[in-house]
Amino acid sequence: MDDDLTPNPSELSFGEVLNALRDEENLFPARYLYRLSGLEGEELHQLSLTWGKLAFERRLRLLEDLELLAESNTVLEFSAVNRIGLSDAAAEVRVVAIRSLWLSEQADLVPQFIKLLQEDEDTAVRAQAAAALGRFIYLGELGKMAAGTLKEIETLLIGVLEGDADTLIQRRALESLGYSSRPNVAELIEEAYQGGQQDWMESALFAMGRSADDRWEPMIVESLQDSNPDLRREAAKAAGELELAELTPDLVELLEDEDSEVRLAAGWSLSQIGGQGVAEALQGAIESTEDQDEIDLFEDALDNLAFTEEMGGLNLIDFSPEDLEEFSSPNGIEDESAEESDLE
């Protein structure tokens, strides 16, 4: 067993990585995953030539492992590998590739996702593509995406909602539109919620959480008290995303919900909202459970709460004009794992 999972990339030739990928009788060493970060040029070309020769399970598990690794180490960047996966013959691989590109801000992905949404034969792939386009609506709302591209995506997703696509695809389109400030989007969200179908209500609550619009508070309150745990969970998430401080007592109450996912959603939302008594409530939730996974997640929530409250204390009103001038000046501030992959 190898204890060193993060070797210096220069100490590992790319030929060794490719040989290990081709050797499907043995597990792919986890430490080799790091060597796939930031691929370009000839190395990327060699991987693309090798890709189609690998067994389906090998390709799928590789992308899944890279996804998990990227979540735990934000320095690593596997978009080049995931781009290869976008055109994989297997729908399951395409889904993971799209999902793993969620944080990418590369505008040239937009036409690829649009094509997958419009033309892919697999429903799950098309739904994932609709979900991925939400990232670019968000970027557009921040002014980081061309206005024409933003309008194209919004128009496309609204068309999906009003067309005859599979329900899953339509729901993902609605969730992506949650980021949009386009006037008629709020009407689409409310219509989905008021329709009374559970799956659509879940998607509507999800979209509400992305909307930065507190008009949804009455519907969120209603769903926090619903008998269906899935709706309570999504409502709790939406309350946190919208930072609805008025709902803090409701969320504290949900820390004792019979459903674990609801409890965890409430805990994380409380960490996003912050405020008096939240830390004590989260600590109480930790002490009341023996489930280690819950304990870990509530502890993560406590860490996030500390971050939330720290950021909340950075009020520009507290800075004098001289402070602000110094802060903005270029010279104003001194510079200051698993042992083996489970690929088979």
Buried (B, 14 or more C-beta within 10 A) or exposed (E): EEEEBEBEBEEBEBEEBBEBBEEBEEBBBBBBBBBBBBBEEEBBEBBBEBBEEBEEEBBBBBBBBBBBBBEEBEEBBBBBBBBBBBBBEBBBBBBBBBBBBBEBEEEEBBEBBBEBBEEBEBBBBBBBBBBBBBBBBBBBBEEEBBEEBBEBBBEBBBEBBEEEBEEBBBBBBBBBBBBBBBEEBBEBBBEBBEEEEEEBBBBBBBBBBBBEBEEBBEBBBEBBEBEEBBBBBBBBBBBBBBBBEEBBEBBBBBBEBEBBBBBBBBBBBBBBBBBEEBBEBBEBBBEEBEEEEBBEBBBBBBEBBEEBBEEEEEEEEEEEEEEEEEEEEEEEEEEEEEEBBEBE
